[in-house]
Amino acid sequence: MDASRIAENEKKYVLHSWMAQKDFKPFIIAGGEGAVFWDDKGKRYIDFASQLFNVNAGHQHPKIIAAIREQAEKLCYVAPSMANETRAELCRVLAEITPGDLVKSFLSCGGGVANENAIKIAKAFTGRPKLISRWRSFHGATYGAMAITGDPRRLPNEPTIPGVVHIWDPLCYRCFFGKTYPDCNVFCADQIREVIEVEGPKLIAAIIVEPITGSNCRIIPPDGYMQRLRQICDEYQILLIADEVMTGFGRTGKWFACDHWKVVPDIMTLAKGINGAALPLGATVVNEEIADYMDDHMYYGGLTQYGNPISCAAAIAAIQVYKEEGLIENSRVLGLKLMAELEKMKARHLSIGDVRGLGLFAAIEFVKDRKTREPLVPWTVENYEKKDPAIAAVLNQLKENGVLGYSRWNVIFIAPPLCITEEQLMEGLNKIDKAIHLVDEAISK
Ligand SMILES: Cc1ncc(COP(=O)(O)O)c(C=O)c1O
């Protein structure tokens, strides 16, 4: 089908997510390999967003494709209530690579529903109705996941499910408590105790966090935060849920972001990189105590396509690829290079207020004024819908120069596939460096 016909069909028949339909600009992707994809005219792009931060093993990995083909020929579907070799093997592998006593997985078909199931399991296990989550978070677009989401995308979806309390995030660059690390002694974690006390300790089932915040601007907690959070949860017998949908599977240079602080959550939710984004899949991994509880208690949940065996086969293959090809180590090592380059960029551009990252998971935050740290655009739902013109110009220039970039509010993200080479990474970064003058000029007007 020629490009104009594809564009016409897209415009005429497809309802696209997260946009007013008139804003859809057909950008046809015809193929990909590793960290690169190409459009219908054969123009190549370095994928600095891994599509949606999920093509972790690279585009069209032959081993993942072979596993999909093999499973499709063997058996395309089993009802969730049947036994199946592939699903059982994937859950065994997940128990092996997730930390501590995380032992059993409830498979689903994406990140939002993995969180939806985590919420239901936590409420059933504790018998408590409330949840705590953070303002600068995104946990998915279903109603429960939207309720725990803190960012402004929640607002047009309200009212969502009741009983969710939000707290401020460990964002040191803009400390919500006006403090400075390390003198603060990680006050942002300690204040959670106060929130628990006023909200009723016996009413709170779980605290859910992205250990490193993804689409809300890569918030890396200071050392001690995650450990303190674990301690507080233990004190009050509140479950700790780690949403590793974006951070899992090597994105931050370790299997899971929790591993940076050796913190073991009670429930971990996974999706995106779980099978290199080849097919829909999510997992809600629970610890032994919760798994034991579920032995004797019916779980009221499940959908027809949860844990599809082809998706599971792709996941087993992707996890093998992460191991065999050293992709998690590549993420760690190139992540150090990436941060060193971003620090140099910050020194060159007045519009950059902060750079943050771990592994191949980084962000550049733009400000109007470095001293006041006033963000280039405020963090509102209106600014989610409409990109800042200077940042939009940077993304356009990158696209012209063969790099797919990604932004939210005043931040540009960098998260290429974990198989990216140093040469490709440097090529993309040099192009970003050259484009940022557009923001420098906008703030100096
Ligand atoms: C941290 C986090 N949790 C959950 C989700 C939702 O995942 P999905 O789009 O697969 O439902 C996302 C999506 O970006 C995410 O970043």
The ligand as an SDF file (V2000), in Angstrom:
LIG
                    3D

 16 16  0  0  0  0  0  0  0  0999 V2000
    5.5020    3.3580   34.9370 C   0  0  0  0  0  0  0  0  0  0  0  0
    4.3980    2.9340   34.0410 C   0  0  0  0  0  0  0  0  0  0  0  0
    3.4240    2.1570   34.5150 N   0  0  0  0  0  0  0  0  0  0  0  0
    2.4020    1.7350   33.7350 C   0  0  0  0  0  0  0  0  0  0  0  0
    2.3050    2.1370   32.4250 C   0  0  0  0  0  0  0  0  0  0  0  0
    1.1680    1.6540   31.5750 C   0  0  0  0  0  0  0  0  0  0  0  0
    1.5940    0.6410   30.7450 O   0  0  0  0  0  0  0  0  0  0  0  0
    0.6980    0.1960   29.4880 P   0  0  0  0  0  0  0  0  0  0  0  0
    0.7040    1.3200   28.5330 O   0  0  0  0  0  0  0  0  0  0  0  0
    1.3830   -1.0490   28.9900 O   0  0  0  0  0  0  0  0  0  0  0  0
   -0.6700   -0.1020   30.0310 O   0  0  0  0  0  0  0  0  0  0  0  0
    3.2900    2.9530   31.8880 C   0  0  0  0  0  0  0  0  0  0  0  0
    3.2110    3.3860   30.4760 C   0  0  0  0  0  0  0  0  0  0  0  0
    3.9250    4.2100   29.9990 O   0  0  0  0  0  0  0  0  0  0  0  0
    4.3630    3.3770   32.7090 C   0  0  0  0  0  0  0  0  0  0  0  0
    5.3120    4.1830   32.2510 O   0  0  0  0  0  0  0  0  0  0  0  0
  1  2  1  0
  2  3  1  0
  2 15  2  0
  3  4  2  0
  4  5  1  0
  5  6  1  0
  5 12  2  0
  6  7  1  0
  7  8  1  0
  8  9  2  0
  8 10  1  0
  8 11  1  0
 12 13  1  0
 12 15  1  0
 13 14  2  0
 15 16  1  0
M  END
$$$$
